Amino acid sequence: MGSRSSVARPAGAVTLADVARRVGVSARTVSRVVNDEGGCTPETRDHILTAIAELGYRPNLMARGLIRRRSDTIGLVAAEILNPFFPEVAAGVQAAAASIGRTMFLVSTDSDRIKQQRALTSLLGHGVDGVIVFPAKGSDDDLVRFAADGLPIVVVNHEIEAPGLAVVTAEIQRGATLAVDHLVRRGRTRVAMLTDRDPRPPRRPSRRELGYRASLQQAGAPDLIVEVDNSMAGGRAGAEALLGHERRPDAIFAYNDVIAIGALQHLVTRGLAVPDDIAVVGFDDIAMCEAVTPHLTSVRIDRDLLGRTSVEALQNLVGACGEPIAPRRLSVELVVRESS
């Protein structure tokens, strides 16, 4: 008769009881170590961790989540992951989540409401403890509905109020005012704005637009707003449109740095001097502001702080048991460079 070969048990089949037998302790003691509950000596903990590594034990996270009523996971729903602004925020979210033992799932919606609905449905179905959202336009009702269904949501850089929702935002309207006031002080009298196109009526002015208009109204100067695609190509097209306008501007304030950089590049290509002929100011202060020539003046948002504050707000929201969480508003600053 041939000898019977020994077949190793798959790693996924190893149980708490297997680890407990290896160490000579109870399954409850192993559970305490796995869930980081304390209650055992450092020596016992070391023996258990060694046995876990040797046996290849993997905890059933879904089952643990059902028992503890939390999964230690959060979702980050970004509107435009290709915009350099968002990866830096995501890094802040991920670092803050890791510091409290949570794992982050990242989803991009391309600012599409339907994609956002699908993302939130999937995250809710996977049992995440909560979600941080840069919302798609026109999705307020969706966010309110998901919050009512029990999904804690932190909304970033957007004003909304409803049970189960918290808001973390930079002082965006003030940032726009800082930018336009700066241009006016530099003697610019025809300041145009390139803003993000919103194809869904009725169109509501953004907080950047509100700050832009308020600043020009205070200065007694006319406003001129052109809607463009949220891209460098959109910035280039917007700059071309402004150059052909009967009231050709002497300054451009852009909705964000991506649009501003596209506009700046087009102006230079057309042989115009920036800022002597036309000044350009962006918003967000992404790293590319110092990579273009001339360096771009921009309103700075601390992306790392925005991400970390969003995680803190989500933690507070999860533990608030339905109680409202006060909005968190982060200050901004204007970083003046060569383009203005």
Residue frames as qw, qx, qy, qz and C-alpha x, y, z in Angstrom:
[[0.000, 0.888, 0.460, 0.000, 0.00, 0.00, 0.00],
 [0.381, 0.507, -0.045, 0.772, 1.21, 3.45, -0.81],
 [0.272, -0.326, -0.491, 0.761, 1.65, 5.96, 1.93],
 [0.051, 0.850, 0.514, 0.107, -1.14, 8.56, 2.35],
 [0.368, 0.330, -0.047, 0.868, 0.10, 12.05, 1.63],
 [0.185, -0.599, -0.500, 0.598, -0.57, 14.87, 4.06],
 [0.189, 0.634, 0.404, 0.631, -2.59, 17.71, 2.55],
 [0.182, -0.109, -0.351, 0.912, -2.17, 21.11, 4.16],
 [0.077, 0.735, 0.644, -0.196, -5.39, 22.79, 5.18],
 [0.273, 0.658, 0.238, 0.660, -6.11, 25.99, 3.20],
 [0.226, 0.074, -0.379, 0.894, -5.21, 29.13, 5.12],
 [0.386, -0.302, -0.130, -0.862, -8.79, 30.34, 5.00],
 [0.746, -0.323, -0.532, -0.235, -9.96, 27.21, 6.89],
 [0.436, 0.025, -0.623, 0.648, -7.83, 27.90, 9.98],
 [0.400, -0.749, -0.407, -0.337, -10.05, 28.84, 12.93],
 [0.256, -0.743, 0.346, -0.513, -9.69, 30.59, 16.26],
 [0.904, -0.351, 0.185, -0.161, -9.91, 27.16, 17.90],
 [0.885, 0.303, -0.126, 0.331, -6.89, 25.97, 15.87],
 [0.241, 0.676, -0.330, 0.614, -4.82, 28.91, 17.10],
 [0.582, -0.614, 0.261, -0.465, -6.04, 28.39, 20.66],
 [0.989, -0.136, 0.046, 0.030, -5.00, 24.70, 20.61],
 [0.698, 0.482, -0.237, 0.474, -1.58, 25.57, 19.23],
 [0.055, 0.623, -0.376, 0.684, -0.92, 28.03, 22.08],
 [0.427, -0.234, -0.810, 0.328, -2.83, 26.19, 24.80],
 [0.116, 0.146, 0.347, -0.919, -5.28, 28.99, 25.60],
 [0.392, 0.539, 0.688, -0.289, -9.00, 29.52, 25.14],
 [0.355, 0.515, 0.535, 0.569, -10.54, 30.68, 21.87],
 [0.138, -0.946, -0.294, -0.017, -11.80, 33.74, 23.76],
 [0.490, -0.670, 0.196, 0.521, -8.23, 34.71, 24.62],
 [0.466, 0.091, 0.554, 0.684, -7.24, 34.46, 20.96],
 [0.121, 0.778, 0.531, 0.313, -10.29, 36.57, 20.07],
 [0.309, -0.895, -0.114, 0.299, -9.14, 39.26, 22.50],
 [0.468, -0.413, 0.401, 0.670, -5.78, 39.47, 20.77],
 [0.350, 0.370, 0.651, 0.563, -7.28, 39.46, 17.26],
 [0.031, -0.843, -0.446, -0.299, -9.67, 42.27, 18.20],
 [0.338, 0.368, -0.289, 0.817, -7.01, 44.15, 20.19],
 [0.527, -0.698, -0.300, -0.381, -9.13, 44.10, 23.34],
 [0.048, -0.593, 0.614, -0.518, -6.32, 43.56, 25.83],
 [0.825, -0.333, 0.153, -0.429, -6.80, 41.33, 28.86],
 [0.982, -0.026, -0.039, 0.183, -3.79, 39.03, 28.41],
 [0.539, -0.665, 0.261, 0.447, -0.08, 39.21, 29.21],
 [0.299, 0.778, -0.406, -0.374, 2.42, 40.46, 26.60],
 [0.205, -0.345, 0.903, 0.152, 4.01, 37.00, 26.55],
 [0.505, 0.348, 0.777, -0.142, 0.70, 35.28, 25.77],
 [0.448, 0.797, 0.081, -0.398, -0.07, 37.89, 23.13],
 [0.094, 0.667, -0.655, -0.343, 3.30, 37.22, 21.44],
 [0.337, -0.065, 0.938, 0.050, 2.67, 33.45, 21.46],
 [0.517, 0.574, 0.576, -0.268, -0.77, 33.96, 19.91],
 [0.357, 0.823, -0.177, -0.404, 0.52, 36.31, 17.21],
 [0.081, -0.487, 0.828, 0.264, 3.27, 33.84, 16.37],
 [0.420, 0.186, 0.886, -0.058, 0.75, 31.01, 16.07],
 [0.485, 0.728, 0.285, -0.392, -1.49, 33.17, 13.87],
 [0.237, 0.751, -0.481, -0.385, 1.42, 33.82, 11.51],
 [0.185, -0.304, 0.924, 0.137, 2.52, 30.17, 11.44],
 [0.409, 0.332, 0.840, -0.129, -0.95, 28.76, 10.84],
 [0.048, 0.143, 0.524, 0.838, -2.00, 31.47, 8.39],
 [0.012, 0.615, 0.738, -0.277, -5.13, 32.38, 10.32],
 [0.010, 0.212, 0.249, 0.945, -7.23, 35.12, 8.70],
 [0.197, 0.333, 0.645, -0.658, -10.13, 36.60, 10.66],
 [0.141, 0.565, 0.728, 0.361, -13.54, 36.70, 9.01],
 [0.094, -0.038, -0.115, 0.988, -13.89, 40.46, 8.78],
 [0.396, -0.320, -0.438, -0.741, -17.51, 40.35, 7.66],
 [0.637, -0.454, -0.622, 0.009, -18.54, 38.17, 10.60],
 [0.434, -0.241, -0.398, 0.772, -16.54, 40.34, 12.97],
 [0.064, -0.145, -0.120, -0.980, -18.23, 43.42, 11.58],
 [0.525, -0.437, -0.544, -0.487, -21.67, 41.92, 12.15],
 [0.629, -0.427, -0.562, 0.326, -20.81, 41.11, 15.76],
 [0.375, -0.295, -0.221, 0.850, -19.20, 44.47, 16.51],
 [0.244, 0.851, 0.458, -0.083, -21.61, 46.39, 14.27],
 [0.110, 0.905, -0.261, -0.316, -18.72, 48.08, 12.53],
 [0.920, 0.343, 0.067, 0.177, -16.37, 47.08, 9.74],
 [0.485, -0.635, 0.237, 0.553, -13.48, 49.49, 10.37],
 [0.432, 0.210, 0.529, 0.699, -13.77, 50.58, 6.75],
 [0.182, 0.719, 0.230, -0.630, -14.77, 53.94, 5.27],
 [0.592, 0.519, 0.479, 0.390, -15.46, 55.08, 1.74],
 [0.102, -0.571, 0.107, 0.808, -14.06, 58.13, -0.03],
 [0.520, 0.619, 0.564, 0.172, -16.15, 59.15, -3.02],
 [0.245, -0.458, 0.209, 0.828, -14.17, 61.61, -5.14],
 [0.528, 0.716, 0.224, -0.398, -15.70, 63.63, -7.93],
 [0.636, 0.743, -0.209, 0.014, -12.67, 63.86, -10.21],
 [0.846, -0.420, 0.196, 0.266, -9.77, 61.61, -9.32],
 [0.710, 0.371, 0.162, 0.577, -7.70, 62.89, -12.28],
 [0.018, -0.914, 0.040, -0.402, -7.72, 66.41, -10.86],
 [0.532, 0.279, -0.584, 0.546, -4.46, 66.73, -8.85],
 [0.352, -0.491, 0.279, -0.746, -6.45, 68.25, -5.99],
 [0.867, -0.264, -0.080, -0.415, -8.14, 64.97, -5.06],
 [0.836, 0.100, -0.478, 0.251, -5.18, 62.58, -4.65],
 [0.221, 0.356, -0.503, 0.756, -3.70, 64.91, -2.05],
 [0.590, -0.339, 0.183, -0.710, -6.99, 64.97, -0.13],
 [0.934, -0.046, -0.301, -0.188, -7.21, 61.18, -0.45],
 [0.591, 0.268, -0.585, 0.487, -3.72, 60.85, 1.04],
 [0.162, -0.349, 0.446, -0.808, -4.86, 62.85, 4.08],
 [0.812, -0.184, -0.022, -0.554, -8.00, 60.71, 4.43],
 [0.885, 0.107, -0.451, 0.048, -6.03, 57.48, 4.14],
 [0.366, 0.326, -0.600, 0.632, -3.41, 58.54, 6.68],
 [0.387, -0.304, 0.360, -0.793, -6.04, 59.67, 9.19],
 [0.889, -0.087, -0.168, -0.417, -8.10, 56.51, 8.66],
 [0.769, 0.191, -0.561, 0.238, -5.06, 54.27, 9.15],
 [0.102, 0.391, -0.563, 0.721, -4.16, 56.08, 12.38],
 [0.569, -0.168, 0.415, -0.690, -7.47, 54.94, 13.91],
 [0.373, -0.078, 0.924, -0.021, -7.37, 51.44, 12.46],
 [0.637, 0.553, 0.382, -0.377, -9.69, 51.98, 9.51],
 [0.452, 0.010, 0.662, 0.597, -9.22, 51.03, 5.86],
 [0.305, 0.577, 0.024, -0.757, -10.26, 53.42, 3.10],
 [0.545, 0.373, 0.692, 0.293, -12.06, 52.43, -0.11],
 [0.016, 0.482, -0.169, -0.860, -11.68, 54.99, -2.92],
 [0.451, 0.530, 0.697, 0.174, -14.27, 55.47, -5.66],
 [0.049, -0.265, 0.208, 0.940, -14.34, 58.12, -8.41],
 [0.410, 0.583, 0.653, -0.256, -17.62, 59.31, -9.92],
 [0.316, 0.205, 0.451, 0.809, -16.42, 61.72, -12.63],
 [0.174, 0.168, 0.208, -0.948, -18.90, 64.19, -11.10],
 [0.423, -0.134, -0.670, -0.596, -21.72, 61.99, -12.39],
 [0.560, -0.277, 0.335, -0.705, -24.80, 61.68, -10.18],
 [0.937, 0.028, -0.186, -0.295, -25.69, 58.16, -11.39],
 [0.666, 0.311, -0.584, 0.344, -22.15, 56.89, -10.79],
 [0.090, -0.388, 0.555, -0.730, -22.31, 58.43, -7.32],
 [0.789, -0.185, 0.102, -0.577, -25.59, 56.64, -6.58],
 [0.919, 0.144, -0.366, -0.018, -24.03, 53.32, -7.61],
 [0.408, 0.406, -0.606, 0.548, -20.92, 53.98, -5.54],
 [0.349, -0.348, 0.462, -0.737, -22.91, 54.80, -2.40],
 [0.901, -0.066, -0.069, -0.423, -25.17, 51.77, -2.92],
 [0.811, 0.246, -0.494, 0.193, -22.13, 49.50, -3.23],
 [0.187, 0.397, -0.596, 0.672, -20.40, 50.98, -0.18],
 [0.603, -0.284, 0.275, -0.693, -23.59, 50.70, 1.88],
 [0.945, 0.042, -0.213, -0.247, -23.95, 47.08, 0.78],
 [0.694, 0.288, -0.540, 0.379, -20.37, 46.32, 1.82],
 [0.659, -0.642, -0.373, 0.125, -21.08, 47.62, 5.30],
 [0.418, 0.349, -0.239, 0.804, -18.69, 50.56, 5.48],
 [0.301, -0.501, -0.576, 0.571, -18.94, 52.53, 8.69],
 [0.119, 0.853, 0.212, -0.462, -19.39, 55.79, 6.81],
 [0.629, 0.455, 0.361, 0.517, -18.52, 57.73, 3.67],
 [0.160, -0.631, 0.056, 0.757, -16.73, 60.96, 2.83],
 [0.522, 0.578, 0.575, 0.250, -18.17, 62.47, -0.35],
 [0.038, -0.341, 0.223, 0.912, -17.18, 65.20, -2.77],
 [0.525, 0.457, 0.655, -0.293, -20.71, 65.34, -4.18],
 [0.270, 0.277, 0.638, 0.666, -21.73, 65.34, -7.83],
 [0.187, 0.026, -0.003, -0.982, -23.80, 68.33, -8.85],
 [0.614, -0.114, -0.277, -0.730, -27.50, 68.02, -8.24],
 [0.605, -0.044, -0.795, 0.023, -27.16, 65.09, -5.85],
 [0.195, -0.332, 0.502, -0.774, -28.33, 66.64, -2.57],
 [0.803, -0.140, 0.027, -0.578, -31.54, 64.59, -2.48],
 [0.846, 0.162, -0.506, 0.037, -29.55, 61.39, -3.03],
 [0.310, 0.324, -0.649, 0.615, -27.24, 62.17, -0.14],
 [0.467, -0.262, 0.345, -0.771, -30.15, 62.90, 2.18],
 [0.898, -0.020, -0.193, -0.395, -31.79, 59.59, 1.20],
 [0.734, 0.210, -0.593, 0.258, -28.64, 57.52, 1.80],
 [0.031, 0.324, -0.585, 0.743, -28.14, 59.23, 5.17],
 [0.677, -0.184, 0.159, -0.695, -31.75, 58.42, 6.07],
 [0.916, 0.084, -0.360, -0.155, -31.02, 54.78, 5.17],
 [0.819, -0.561, 0.084, 0.092, -28.37, 54.73, 7.88],
 [0.778, 0.253, -0.004, 0.575, -25.17, 55.60, 6.01],
 [0.319, -0.817, -0.055, 0.478, -23.20, 58.29, 7.87],
 [0.608, 0.566, 0.242, 0.501, -21.97, 60.81, 5.27],
 [0.301, -0.667, 0.015, 0.681, -19.49, 63.67, 5.50],
 [0.527, 0.765, 0.297, 0.219, -19.97, 66.08, 2.62],
 [0.548, -0.371, 0.117, 0.741, -16.83, 68.00, 1.60],
 [0.131, -0.194, 0.272, 0.934, -16.75, 71.51, 0.12],
 [0.255, -0.379, -0.614, -0.644, -20.51, 71.66, -0.24],
 [0.255, -0.100, 0.475, -0.836, -23.21, 73.12, 1.99],
 [0.583, -0.247, -0.638, -0.438, -26.04, 70.77, 2.94],
 [0.255, -0.263, 0.636, -0.679, -27.98, 70.13, 6.13],
 [0.804, -0.132, -0.362, -0.452, -29.83, 66.94, 7.05],
 [0.753, -0.476, 0.409, -0.200, -29.80, 64.25, 9.78],
 [0.925, -0.009, 0.327, 0.195, -26.94, 61.81, 9.34],
 [0.618, 0.624, 0.045, 0.476, -24.87, 64.31, 7.35],
 [0.455, -0.729, 0.005, 0.512, -21.90, 66.42, 8.41],
 [0.503, 0.840, 0.044, 0.197, -20.13, 69.15, 6.47],
 [0.588, -0.507, 0.192, 0.601, -16.42, 69.90, 6.17],
 [0.514, 0.765, 0.264, 0.283, -15.58, 72.77, 3.86],
 [0.467, -0.073, -0.003, 0.881, -12.92, 75.30, 3.09],
 [0.098, 0.725, 0.285, -0.619, -13.92, 78.97, 3.11],
 [0.529, 0.283, 0.589, 0.542, -14.39, 78.92, -0.63],
 [0.157, 0.896, 0.357, 0.214, -16.39, 82.10, -1.09],
 [0.343, -0.890, 0.141, 0.263, -13.87, 84.03, 0.98],
 [0.635, -0.216, 0.505, 0.543, -11.07, 82.53, -1.12],
 [0.423, 0.596, 0.502, 0.464, -12.68, 83.86, -4.31],
 [0.094, -0.984, -0.149, -0.038, -13.00, 87.27, -2.71],
 [0.551, -0.645, 0.308, 0.431, -9.31, 87.22, -1.73],
 [0.603, 0.121, 0.548, 0.567, -8.35, 86.40, -5.32],
 [0.260, 0.756, 0.431, 0.419, -10.46, 89.09, -6.98],
 [0.297, -0.945, -0.047, 0.132, -9.60, 91.75, -4.36],
 [0.621, -0.408, 0.380, 0.550, -5.94, 91.06, -5.10],
 [0.475, 0.365, 0.529, 0.601, -6.47, 91.62, -8.83],
 [0.007, 0.920, 0.330, 0.210, -8.43, 94.82, -8.22],
 [0.458, -0.824, 0.105, 0.316, -5.69, 96.15, -5.94],
 [0.582, -0.181, 0.487, 0.625, -3.21, 95.46, -8.75],
 [0.143, 0.465, -0.189, -0.853, -5.19, 97.84, -10.95],
 [0.036, 0.151, 0.889, 0.431, -7.21, 95.31, -12.94],
 [0.368, 0.203, 0.202, -0.885, -10.57, 96.74, -13.99],
 [0.764, 0.206, -0.289, -0.538, -11.92, 94.01, -16.28],
 [0.218, -0.308, 0.909, -0.178, -11.71, 90.76, -14.32],
 [0.749, 0.066, -0.403, -0.522, -13.37, 87.81, -16.04],
 [0.553, -0.308, 0.724, -0.274, -14.10, 84.40, -14.52],
 [0.544, 0.187, -0.745, -0.336, -13.82, 80.99, -16.14],
 [0.573, -0.241, 0.558, -0.550, -16.20, 78.76, -14.20],
 [0.201, -0.037, 0.976, 0.068, -17.07, 75.07, -14.25],
 [0.444, -0.046, -0.471, -0.761, -19.85, 74.28, -16.70],
 [0.338, 0.112, 0.822, -0.444, -23.05, 72.86, -15.19],
 [0.183, -0.059, -0.710, -0.678, -25.28, 71.32, -17.86],
 [0.219, -0.458, -0.861, 0.039, -28.16, 70.59, -15.48],
 [0.183, -0.435, -0.049, -0.880, -30.78, 73.34, -15.12],
 [0.074, 0.977, 0.034, 0.197, -31.61, 75.23, -13.08],
 [0.662, 0.289, -0.335, 0.605, -28.02, 76.39, -12.68],
 [0.482, -0.861, -0.146, 0.072, -27.01, 77.71, -9.26],
 [0.298, 0.819, -0.383, 0.306, -23.96, 79.95, -8.90],
 [0.798, -0.087, -0.457, 0.383, -21.04, 78.34, -7.08],
 [0.483, -0.807, -0.139, 0.308, -19.53, 79.88, -3.98],
 [0.535, -0.140, 0.279, 0.785, -16.54, 80.85, -6.12],
 [0.138, 0.541, 0.481, 0.676, -18.87, 82.81, -8.39],
 [0.343, -0.859, -0.375, -0.065, -20.60, 84.44, -5.43],
 [0.564, -0.601, 0.023, 0.566, -17.26, 85.59, -4.01],
 [0.434, 0.132, 0.413, 0.790, -16.14, 86.82, -7.43],
 [0.011, -0.696, -0.480, -0.535, -19.28, 88.87, -7.98],
 [0.455, -0.829, -0.286, 0.153, -19.33, 90.28, -4.45],
 [0.568, -0.397, 0.124, 0.710, -15.75, 91.49, -4.78],
 [0.276, 0.263, 0.444, 0.811, -16.36, 93.19, -8.13],
 [0.190, -0.797, -0.492, -0.294, -19.59, 94.74, -6.88],
 [0.521, -0.730, -0.155, 0.415, -17.68, 96.19, -3.94],
 [0.451, -0.268, 0.301, 0.796, -15.13, 97.62, -6.37],
 [0.385, 0.699, 0.140, -0.586, -17.81, 98.96, -8.71],
 [0.048, 0.419, -0.739, -0.526, -16.49, 96.87, -11.60],
 [0.802, 0.185, -0.162, -0.544, -18.48, 94.79, -14.11],
 [0.595, -0.261, 0.760, -0.015, -18.40, 91.00, -14.10],
 [0.648, 0.444, -0.446, -0.430, -18.00, 88.58, -16.98],
 [0.603, -0.257, 0.740, -0.149, -18.43, 84.83, -16.44],
 [0.614, 0.385, -0.554, -0.409, -17.77, 82.18, -19.08],
 [0.860, -0.210, 0.410, -0.220, -18.65, 78.51, -18.46],
 [0.419, 0.573, -0.685, -0.165, -16.06, 75.96, -19.58],
 [0.919, -0.081, -0.385, -0.016, -15.31, 72.26, -19.22],
 [0.575, -0.764, 0.289, -0.053, -13.46, 71.44, -16.01],
 [0.896, 0.047, 0.218, 0.384, -10.15, 70.68, -17.73],
 [0.346, -0.467, 0.283, 0.763, -7.06, 72.33, -19.18],
 [0.209, 0.300, 0.681, 0.635, -8.71, 72.10, -22.58],
 [0.105, -0.825, -0.554, -0.045, -11.67, 73.96, -21.11],
 [0.345, -0.745, -0.030, 0.571, -9.31, 76.63, -19.80],
 [0.330, -0.138, 0.512, 0.781, -7.73, 77.04, -23.22],
 [0.075, 0.548, 0.694, 0.461, -11.12, 77.33, -24.90],
 [0.231, -0.854, -0.419, 0.205, -12.28, 79.82, -22.29],
 [0.357, -0.561, 0.159, 0.729, -9.22, 82.01, -22.73],
 [0.235, 0.141, 0.626, 0.730, -9.76, 82.03, -26.50],
 [0.061, -0.735, -0.641, -0.213, -13.39, 83.09, -25.99],
 [0.311, -0.819, -0.218, 0.429, -12.35, 85.92, -23.69],
 [0.369, -0.299, 0.353, 0.806, -9.73, 87.19, -26.13],
 [0.084, 0.324, 0.652, 0.680, -12.48, 87.59, -28.74],
 [0.136, -0.733, -0.631, 0.215, -14.89, 89.31, -26.36],
 [0.183, 0.807, 0.181, 0.532, -15.79, 92.94, -27.00],
 [0.378, -0.854, 0.224, -0.278, -14.83, 93.70, -23.40],
 [0.785, 0.262, -0.494, 0.267, -11.50, 91.89, -23.45],
 [0.678, -0.727, -0.102, 0.031, -10.39, 91.28, -19.85],
 [0.245, 0.755, -0.513, 0.328, -7.14, 92.33, -18.24],
 [0.201, -0.355, 0.834, -0.371, -7.38, 89.52, -15.66],
 [0.724, -0.091, -0.571, -0.376, -8.83, 86.01, -15.41],
 [0.415, -0.335, 0.698, -0.478, -9.97, 84.30, -12.22],
 [0.550, 0.097, -0.759, -0.334, -10.47, 80.57, -12.79],
 [0.823, -0.380, -0.115, -0.405, -12.70, 78.12, -10.95],
 [0.865, -0.423, 0.222, 0.153, -9.67, 75.93, -10.22],
 [0.277, -0.673, 0.528, 0.437, -5.99, 75.58, -11.09],
 [0.562, 0.141, 0.745, 0.331, -6.55, 73.04, -13.86],
 [0.356, 0.828, 0.418, 0.112, -8.70, 75.53, -15.79],
 [0.127, -0.946, 0.146, 0.259, -6.32, 78.39, -14.90],
 [0.484, -0.420, 0.621, 0.451, -3.28, 76.51, -16.22],
 [0.520, 0.439, 0.656, 0.326, -5.06, 75.77, -19.50],
 [0.168, 0.958, 0.231, -0.005, -5.94, 79.45, -19.84],
 [0.321, -0.813, 0.337, 0.351, -2.41, 80.55, -18.99],
 [0.578, -0.104, 0.670, 0.454, -0.90, 78.20, -21.56],
 [0.439, 0.667, 0.541, 0.261, -3.22, 79.51, -24.27],
 [0.014, -0.988, -0.037, 0.152, -2.43, 83.14, -23.49],
 [0.419, -0.618, 0.513, 0.423, 1.30, 82.47, -23.74],
 [0.566, 0.201, 0.699, 0.388, 0.80, 80.56, -26.99],
 [0.296, 0.846, 0.413, 0.158, -1.05, 83.58, -28.40],
 [0.504, 0.390, -0.067, 0.767, 1.95, 85.77, -27.61],
 [0.327, -0.833, -0.102, -0.435, 0.43, 87.61, -24.65],
 [0.297, 0.351, -0.640, 0.615, 2.51, 88.50, -21.62],
 [0.680, -0.599, -0.380, -0.184, 1.25, 87.18, -18.28],
 [0.036, 0.675, 0.677, -0.290, 0.63, 89.16, -16.12],
 [0.126, -0.278, 0.112, 0.946, 1.46, 92.37, -18.05],
 [0.282, -0.100, -0.537, -0.789, -1.29, 91.91, -20.66],
 [0.740, -0.362, -0.287, -0.489, -3.59, 89.59, -18.72],
 [0.189, -0.415, 0.772, -0.444, -3.16, 88.35, -15.13],
 [0.728, -0.117, -0.603, -0.305, -4.33, 84.85, -14.15],
 [0.293, -0.368, 0.684, -0.558, -5.35, 83.51, -10.74],
 [0.567, -0.079, -0.782, -0.248, -6.44, 79.96, -9.95],
 [0.642, -0.460, 0.243, -0.564, -7.95, 78.11, -7.00],
 [0.977, -0.178, -0.111, -0.040, -6.73, 75.12, -4.90],
 [0.081, -0.827, 0.556, -0.028, -2.94, 75.72, -5.14],
 [0.993, 0.040, 0.105, 0.045, -2.04, 72.31, -6.54],
 [0.661, -0.437, 0.347, 0.503, 1.64, 71.41, -7.00],
 [0.581, 0.443, 0.448, 0.515, 1.50, 72.24, -10.72],
 [0.009, 0.985, 0.169, -0.029, 1.15, 75.94, -9.86],
 [0.312, -0.810, 0.398, 0.299, 4.90, 76.12, -9.40],
 [0.650, -0.032, 0.654, 0.384, 5.65, 73.89, -12.41],
 [0.459, 0.729, 0.428, 0.273, 4.15, 76.22, -15.04],
 [0.369, -0.227, 0.066, 0.899, 5.69, 79.43, -16.37],
 [0.000, -0.513, 0.500, -0.697, 4.93, 81.96, -15.08],
 [0.173, -0.150, -0.893, 0.387, 4.20, 80.43, -11.68],
 [0.292, -0.542, -0.569, -0.544, 0.47, 80.57, -10.96],
 [0.207, -0.203, 0.449, -0.845, -1.08, 82.68, -8.21],
 [0.527, -0.272, -0.744, -0.308, -3.73, 80.60, -6.46],
 [0.584, -0.516, 0.211, -0.590, -6.01, 80.29, -3.43],
 [0.292, 0.277, -0.897, 0.181, -4.55, 77.59, -1.20],
 [0.831, -0.354, -0.020, -0.429, -6.65, 74.90, 0.44],
 [0.181, -0.493, 0.834, -0.170, -4.75, 72.64, 2.83],
 [0.745, 0.075, -0.511, -0.423, -5.69, 69.31, 1.24],
 [0.449, 0.066, -0.834, 0.314, -4.09, 67.14, 3.90],
 [0.131, 0.046, 0.570, -0.810, -5.92, 69.01, 6.66],
 [0.619, 0.076, -0.155, -0.766, -9.16, 68.80, 4.67],
 [0.689, 0.061, -0.702, -0.169, -8.80, 65.02, 4.44],
 [0.321, 0.007, -0.790, 0.523, -7.88, 64.55, 8.08],
 [0.289, 0.035, 0.352, -0.889, -10.67, 66.83, 9.30],
 [0.681, 0.033, -0.382, -0.624, -13.17, 64.88, 7.19],
 [0.600, -0.022, -0.793, 0.106, -12.14, 61.62, 8.88],
 [0.084, -0.030, -0.633, 0.769, -12.44, 63.27, 12.29],
 [0.486, 0.038, 0.044, -0.872, -15.93, 64.52, 11.41],
 [0.710, 0.011, -0.598, -0.373, -16.92, 61.05, 10.23],
 [0.402, -0.020, -0.814, 0.420, -15.72, 59.52, 13.49],
 [0.159, 0.077, 0.448, -0.876, -17.80, 62.04, 15.40],
 [0.598, 0.061, -0.250, -0.759, -20.80, 61.42, 13.16],
 [0.621, -0.005, -0.777, -0.105, -20.62, 57.63, 13.59],
 [0.349, -0.148, -0.756, 0.534, -20.53, 58.03, 17.35],
 [0.166, -0.083, 0.149, -0.971, -23.19, 60.74, 17.52],
 [0.105, 0.351, 0.915, -0.169, -26.21, 58.38, 17.32],
 [0.131, 0.703, 0.628, 0.307, -28.17, 60.76, 15.10],
 [0.222, -0.833, -0.190, 0.470, -27.22, 63.97, 16.88],
 [0.495, 0.854, 0.035, 0.158, -26.23, 66.84, 14.54],
 [0.719, -0.227, 0.067, 0.653, -22.54, 67.62, 14.02],
 [0.043, 0.895, 0.018, -0.444, -21.50, 71.24, 13.68],
 [0.730, 0.655, 0.003, 0.195, -20.00, 72.11, 10.28],
 [0.635, -0.486, 0.196, 0.568, -16.21, 72.44, 10.13],
 [0.467, 0.875, 0.074, 0.102, -14.85, 75.31, 8.04],
 [0.752, -0.239, 0.132, 0.600, -11.16, 75.56, 7.20],
 [0.027, 0.871, -0.079, -0.484, -9.42, 78.82, 6.39],
 [0.770, 0.464, 0.235, 0.370, -7.81, 79.53, 3.02],
 [0.280, -0.735, 0.156, 0.597, -5.02, 81.86, 1.89],
 [0.625, 0.780, -0.004, -0.038, -3.94, 83.53, -1.31],
 [0.704, -0.330, 0.355, 0.520, -0.49, 82.52, -2.54],
 [0.358, 0.893, -0.045, -0.268, 0.78, 85.29, -4.82],
 [0.711, -0.136, 0.476, 0.500, 3.16, 84.28, -7.60],
 [0.239, -0.244, 0.406, 0.848, 4.28, 85.58, -10.97],
 [0.134, 0.420, 0.770, 0.462, 0.99, 85.24, -12.92],
 [0.124, -0.864, -0.475, -0.111, -0.64, 88.21, -11.17]]
